[in-house]
Each structure stands twice: as C-alpha cells, then as structure tokens.
C-alpha cells in the first residue's frame, strides 16, 4: 500500500446506547423433541445468507430428525 500511495480509511463506528433494565427471560414454548420415533414427522431447518461476489447468497437446510439426514 505504501508503494502505491494508498492509505486506509475507516468509517467511524456506530455507538450503541446502554440499557439500564435487565434482560427478561423468555420461556421455551416449543419444547423441542429430538428423539423422534417415526420418519417424516419432525423436521428441523436453518437458514443463513452472506455476500458472495456481487450479490447475496442464501442457504437453507431441512433435516428429518428421525433419519438425521438432509431432505431439502
């Protein structure tokens, strides 16, 4: 960078506000059951995304919890 006369410039970061109240505990309403006795009854899914090249790329996975295999 020095040879080419380039300098680093970073935009100032965002300032977060401090909260004075405590985080509330949220109950788990779903009560997940991972010991499934029959196939094709309980599925698990996850999705994510990321910048790839010049656009967003999305990835989603669906797993049958009985077979523990990806189905979609």
C-alpha positions in Angstrom: 0.0 0.0 0.0 2.9 2.4 0.8 4.5 1.8 -2.6 1.2 2.7 -4.4 0.4 5.7 -2.1 -2.7 4.0 -0.7 -4.0 4.8 2.8 -6.6 3.1 4.9 -9.8 5.0 5.7 -12.4 3.5 8.0 -15.8 5.0 8.6 -16.5 5.8 12.3 -18.3 3.1 14.1 -21.9 3.2 15.4 -22.3 4.0 19.1 -24.7 1.7 20.9 -26.8 3.0 23.8 -26.5 1.3 27.2 -29.7 0.0 28.7 -30.3 0.1 32.4 -33.0 -2.6 32.6 -32.2 -6.4 32.9 -33.0 -8.8 30.0 -36.2 -10.7 30.6 -36.2 -14.5 30.4 -38.3 -15.8 27.6 -39.8 -19.3 28.1 -39.2 -22.0 25.5 -42.7 -22.6 24.2 -41.6 -25.2 21.6 -40.1 -27.8 23.9 -38.1 -29.4 21.1 -38.2 -33.2 20.9 -35.1 -34.7 19.2 -35.8 -38.4 19.9 -38.3 -39.0 17.1 -39.8 -42.5 16.7 -41.2 -42.3 13.2 -39.9 -40.8 10.0 -41.2 -37.6 8.2 -42.9 -36.2 11.3 -40.4 -33.7 12.8 -38.2 -31.6 10.7 -35.5 -29.1 11.7 -34.5 -26.2 9.5 -31.9 -23.4 9.4 -31.2 -20.6 7.1 -28.4 -18.1 6.6 -27.1 -15.7 4.0 -23.8 -14.0 3.0 -22.4 -11.6 0.5 -20.8 -13.6 -2.4 -19.1 -11.7 -5.2 -21.6 -9.0 -6.2 -24.8 -10.3 -4.6 -26.3 -12.0 -1.6 -26.2 -15.8 -1.5 -28.8 -17.7 0.6 -28.5 -21.2 2.1 -31.3 -23.1 3.8 -31.2 -26.7 5.1 -34.1 -29.0 6.2 -33.3 -32.2 8.2 -35.6 -35.1 9.1 -34.8 -35.6 12.8 -35.7 -39.4 12.6 -33.1 -40.3 10.0 -30.8 -37.3 10.8 -30.4 -36.7 7.1 -30.8 -33.6 4.9 -34.1 -33.7 3.0 -34.1 -30.2 1.5 
